[in-house]
């Protein structure tokens, strides 16, 4: 490594970034999130900082030299001390599982104590909110994607929406029974098996059914399909997960990222090239996952499993 490269690395090391954030007068709280620099770290762990900053109008995500910073307006640090406000708009898992580095007002710590000490009744109300949102999104997906005359694109959009509802609403609702918060890294399937699989086998089975996991072979197939689709950053992280043995994590991540980034392709499916359709189909898992109404039916069943805690 040259002297210039060593200087750049030192300036962008997590320790230097943390020092710089704490020294910034506009920033009123700093925390570190994710598995990086913890006992659960792995080859693909990347530094992630959370900040609350004066003068910021809306949340922002910044990535520099492999270090991510999620920035929030300072006003949110005050507002999210209230549970009723926080549960409507705050990134609860991120806040609950982060490690505070700098908190002169004590507000970040107060938010965390609130999240760690919620009463059973508060968790039940939060769970009900998530289930209600899931049902509303499911109803909308059924309306949009299952009417007579719909074609392949609706089949794919239904699958993408089903996964979105299951992962972002129903899985956190399931964890609320355990007073736990979702892991948000690429190895997520391995985390939900470890945390919820034995307690809620039906719900976890349906969640996995939506993704069509296939171990190492399927992970290898989806990695190869990323070529030429503008998924360079996603492919890099997914390959690190693959090399670490998180095969289903690789698949889950690339399925969700493909649906997010290439939703426009799904909406105009009939007008894209057959080669592009083949790659996207592999990434989405069209030969392994339920499509259209079948995917939405799984979400309906998953809602009942989460509601009953099974």
N, C-alpha and C positions, 0 to 999 in steps of 0.2 A: 504494500500500500504506500502510495506517495505521501509526501508531507502535506500536500494540499488536500488529498482525500482524507487523511487522518484529521486534519483541522475541521473539515466539513462534518465528518462523523462525530467529532467531539461537540460541535455546535448543535447538532441535531440529535444527540443522545437523549434518551428519556429523562435522565437526571438534569441535563441542561435545560430541556424544554420545561420541566417542572419548575426549576429555579426561575426561568424567565417568566412563566405564567404567574408565579407567586409575587414576583417583583413588579408586575404590571399594576399600576394604581387603579386602573379601571376594573380589574378582575377582583371580585369579592369572595370567591370560593373556588377551590380547585380540588378535584378528586381523581383518582386513577381507577379505571374499570377494566373488566375482562380478566383473562387468566394470566396475562403477561406479568412476570415477576412474582408469581404465586406458586404454591405447591402443585397447582393443577396446570402449570404452563406446559406447552408442547411446542414442537418445531414451528407451527404456524401461528403461535401467539404473537400479537402485535400490540404495541403500547396504545392505550386509549385514555385520553384525559376528558374530564367533564368540567366545564367552567361556567360561572355565572358572572356576567360582565355588564357594567354600566354603559349606557349609550347604545346598546344593541337592540334593534327593533324586532327581530324575529330569530328563532333558532337557526344555527348554521353548523355545517359539518365541514371541517377543514382537514386535509390530508397532506402532510409534507414529509418526505423521506421515510415513508412507511409508518409515521406516527399520526394517529387521528385525534382530533379534538372536537368534541361536541360542545358547542357554545350556546348558552341560553341567556336571555335578558335577565338582568339583576332582579327586576320586579317579580319574576317567577320564583326566585329564591324566597321572597317574602310570602307570595300567594300560596305556594305549595306546602307551607307549613300546615295549612288547613286540609284535612283529609278529603272533605267533600269536593274541594276544588282540585286537589291533586289527582283524585281517581278519575276525573273527567278529562284531564289534559296532560298529566305528567308522564314521563317515561319511567314508570314505577320500578320495573326490574333494574334499569340502569342505576337509578338512585339508591335502591335498597341494597344492591350488591357491590357498590363502588367503595373504595377506600379513601377517606378524606385526607387530603394533604394540607389544605389551608382553609380555615373557616373562622375568621376573626369575629364574625357576628354570631356564630353558633347556630345559624339557621339551617345549614346543611345537616348538621348533627341532629337537630330537632326533627327535620323531615325524616331522617333515617329512623330515629326512635319511634316516630309515629308509625312508620311502615312495619317495623319489627314488633310492635306491641299492639297491633290491631285486635279488637275484640272479635269473638266468633260472629257476633251479630253484624259487625261492620264488614267482615269478610263475606258473609252470606249476602249482604246487600250488594257488594261489589261483584260477586259471582252472578247474581241475578241481573245486574246491569250488562255484564258481558254476554250472558245467554240471550238476553233480549236483543242486543245489538246483532248477535249472530243470527238470530231468527229473522230479523229485519233484512239483513244482507242476503240471507238464503232466499227469502221471499222475492227480493229484487232480482237475484240471479235466475230463479225459476221463471219469472216474468220475462226477463231479457233473453234467455238462452234456450227455452224449451217450447216456444210457440210453434205451431205447424209451419212447415216450410223452411225451418232453419236447417243449415248445412254444417259442414265440417268445422267452420270457424266457431260456431256456437258450441259445438262439442268441446273444443279446446278451451274456449273462454269459460265455460262452466267448470271445467277441471281446475283452471287457474284460480277462479273465484272460490271454489270449494276449498282448495288448499289454503288460500288466504284467510278465510273465515276460521278454518280449523286451527291454524297455527297462531294467528294473532289474537283470537278471541277465546276459542274453546280450550286450547291448551293452558293459557293463563288461568282461566276459570277453574280448570281441573286442579291446578296447583294450589288454588286458594284453599282447598280442603286441608292441605298440608302446611299452610302458611309459608309457602315457598314461592320463589320468583323464577321466571324462565331464564335459562342461559341463552345468550344471543349470539353465540359463536357458531362456526361452521359444523362443529361436532354435535349439533343439537339432537339428532336422533338417539345418540348414545346417552345423552344427558336425560332425555325424557324416559328412556327405558330404566335407567338407574334410579331416577327419582320417583317416577309414577307407575312404572310397568307392573310391579307386583301388586300394588294397591288397587290399580284401576286397569285391569287387563283388557276389558272390552273397549274402553275408550282409546287406549294406546294402540290396540289392534286396528281399530278403524282409522286412526290417524296415520298409521303406517301404510294401510291399504291404499290410501290416497296417493302415496308417493311411488309405489311399485318398486321398492328396493330390490336389488339383486346382487348385493355383495360386490366383490372385487371385479367380476366380469362386467357388471352394469356400470360401475364407476369408470372402468376403462373405456367403455363405449361412449359415455357422455363426455368424458374428457376429450376424446378424439373429435367429437362433433362440434366442439367450440370453435374450431379453426374457421376463420373467415367471417365470423359473426360479431366482431368487435367486442369480444369478451376476454381481452387479454389480462386485465387485472383479476377478473373472476377465475380465469383458468390458472393463473399463478397461485392463488390461494387454495383453489381446489386441488391442485397438484401436490401442494404441501400436505393437505389433509390425506390425500391418497397415499403418499409415501409414509405417513405416520400410521396408516392402517384404519383411518376413519372413512371407510368406503361409503357407507350409507350417508355419512355427513357430506361427502363430496357430491353424491347424487341429489340429496335434498337441497343443498345450496345452489347447485347449477340449475335444477328444475325451477326454483323460485326466482332466481336472478334472470333466467331466460324469459320467464313469463312477465317479469317487471320491465325489463329492458326492451323486449321485442313484442309487446302487446299490440303495437301497430301492425306487425306482420300477422299476428293471429286474427286481427280484425279484417284483414284483406287477404286471407289465406289463399283464395282462388287465384289471386293475381301475382303471387310471388313464384319464383322458379321452382321446379321440382327438386333441384339439388338443395335449395334453401329449405324447402318443406321437409326433406328427408333429415337434414341436420336438426332442425327445430323439433321435428317429431321425435327424434332420438333423445334430445335434451329434455323434452317434456315427458317422455315415457309413454307415448301413445299406444304402444303394444303391450305395456305392462300395467297401466293404470286405468281405472274406470273413467269413462268419458260421459259428457252430457248429463242427462238425468240420473244415470247411475252414480256419478260422483256427488251430485246434489243429494241423492237419497242417503248416501253415507253420512253426509253432514247432518241431515235430519236425524239419523240414528245416533250420531255422535252427540248432538244436542241433548237427547234424552239420557244418554249414558252420563254425560257431565252433570245434568240436572239431578240424576239419581245417585251420582257418585259411585260409578261401577266400571 
